[in-house]
Each structure stands twice: as C-alpha cells, then as structure tokens.
Amino acid sequence: MMELREESCYPGAVVGVNVALACVDAVIAFIAFYQLIRIHSMNSLLGWTRQKVFHLMIGSSNLGYFIYFVSTLVAACKGWTCWSHSCGFIVMAFPKILFVAAFLLILSFWVDLCHHPSDDEEDEGCSPREALLEKTNTSDSNTNSRRKFFSLRSVHIGSRQKVVILVAVLVFTIMIAASVLIWIGMGKNPIDSAVVAKVYVDMMSVAVLLLGGALACYGLMLFLKMRKVRSEQASTEIWKVAGLAIVSVICFTLSAAIAVATNIPLFYHWHEQQIDGHGAYTSLLLVLYYFIGSSVPSAFVLLVMRELPPPLVISRQRRTIAWTNETSSRNQVSRANPV
C-alpha cells in the first residue's frame, strides 16, 4: 500500500480516502452476501423474497464501488488510457444504477402499501407490518432448493416492480449509449467526452433527488398509516420506515448537490494536475459523495433488514410437507390393499 501511495498520480490524502472507501464498500458487500446466504439457509424452501433481492442488489452495488475505487488507483499508476474515458465511466456508473434500482424497489413496495385497500391488507399479506419484508408461500416440496434459489420463476413481480425493472433497463441503456459516445469522443470529432459524462451524471443526480423526495412523501404516508396498527412489531417497523426515509432524503440530497455543483463523480477522469493544492477539499467531497451518499444508505438498509426469518415457521412448513407425504403414502397403500 505504501508503494502504491508513492507511485500514484494522486496525492496521499486522496489515495487514502479511496482506499478507505474501497474497504467500507468491501465490508458492506461482504455483509450483504453473507446475510443473503444465511437467509437462504434459513428458508431454502422459499423463493426470492424482498429481503433476498435487497441484499443481492446492495451487495452487488457495493462490490461494484469496491472494484471502481481499486481500479481508479491502479489505472492512475499504470496510466490506462481507456480508463479515463469509457471504461472508467462504465465502472463508475453501473454500481450507481444498482443502488438507485434498489431504492426504487423500496419505493415501489411503499407505494403498494400506501395505496392498498385497508380491508384486504391482512388477506393479501401486505399489512403495514410487512413494509420491508415479503410474505411468500412455499412451493412444491419436490423442487430442489438450490435450483429454486437461482430460479426466477419463484419471484412474484408486481406491476410497480415491473416498472422499476423497465426504468433500470432504460437507465442502463442510456449509460451504454453515453459510454459509446464517450469512446467516439476520443477521436477527432466534435463530441466532448467530458460533457457527455457530465450530462449523464447530472441526469442521474436529478433522478436521485426526485427519488429521495418520493421516499420522503411515501415514507410519511406509510408512517401515518402504520401508526393506526397497535402492536409492538408495528411500532418497530414504523421507526424503520421513518429512519430509512430520513436517511434517504439527507444522503440523496447531499450527493445530488455535490454531483451537480462539482465534477467529483468524474474523478476517474482526473489527473494529478487537477488535484494539486486541493487534495483535502477533494478528499472531503469524495467522502461526502460516496460514503454519505451511498455507503450510509446501503448500510442502513442492511441494518433494518438484519432479522433472519423465523426458523419455527420453516420447521412447521417442513413438518406439514412431511405429514402430507406420509398421509399420501398411507392412502396409496390402503388403496393397493383394500380390507
């Protein structure tokens, strides 16, 4: 690590911040994937629940940021030409898309809960107590649990969740188109690669700002709705929703403001000359944009979803399946040997 700092094209303070951010994202990604494995081991008979999907998306996003920070330092040392253009842009933009998609998914479930008829909440399994987790029914017991874990057939996708998927695909398509324009801009033509990247970043910043506002509005609506449910579990979920809404608004507003006012998201394109004399200022903005803007909300989502599914429910389901199979076998025997 000391060798990297000595040969890096960035000042030591900036390198240290990048290393620290990479370590933070690596820890968050490890926790997310570790929890995903634990959750699956606790309810391997179930398909993809909301809890599993969120852990997968948060883990993948932070893993992408870890790769980005490490690659930025290596590219600065090695002088990768492609990195300061389309390659660095793609590695920078992809984790952000996953991050935004995860919170769009949270918003879609909150919208479902806020607009769900109150009379049918308990029947449909969409009570306010399940603001972040999904109640999922078991499938055929003969299905292999490992195959089901990787199967998308077990995912119940609502209409609003389909909209989230379409938005994520659209943003990903725009990102690929922008990266192609940035690549073309490397040649002799009127396309300015830096302008294309800045336009994309500003567009994502506006989307993040709107997402934070939507989470605040629906978080407040859900908070008021859940206050009518008198139970200890409902009280716990109320503060989860309120906390997540507050954290999202603060962090998203700050990151969007920094992205619009500065070129911090385009840090992969910077060289030592652009940072000379501003190392401390750049380091502070990097911490505010990446740590406060993405790491803190990601960690908070993992925090509020840390509870594992109750093993008692799973054991009951397995006993029920075993009892059903045993009863079926007895019926077959009795039919074959009538008295």
Secondary structure, DSSP 8 states (H G I E B T S, - for coil): -HHHHHH-SS-HHHHHHHHHHHHHHHHHHHHHHHHHHHHHHH-TTS---HHHHHHHHHHHHHHHHHHHHHHHHHHHHHT-TTIIIIIHHHHHHHHHHHHHHHHHHHHHHHHHHHTS-GGGHHHHT--GGGSS--------TTS-HHHHHT-STT----HHHHHHHHHHHHHHHHHHHHHHHHHHTTSSSS--HHHHHHHHHHHHHHHHHHHHHHHHHHHHHHHHHHTTS-SHHHHHHHHHHHHHHHHHHHHHHHHHHHHHHS-GGGGGG--HHHHTT-HHHHHHHHIIIIIIIIIHHHHHHHHHT-----HHHHHHHHHHHHHHHHHHHHHHHHHHS--
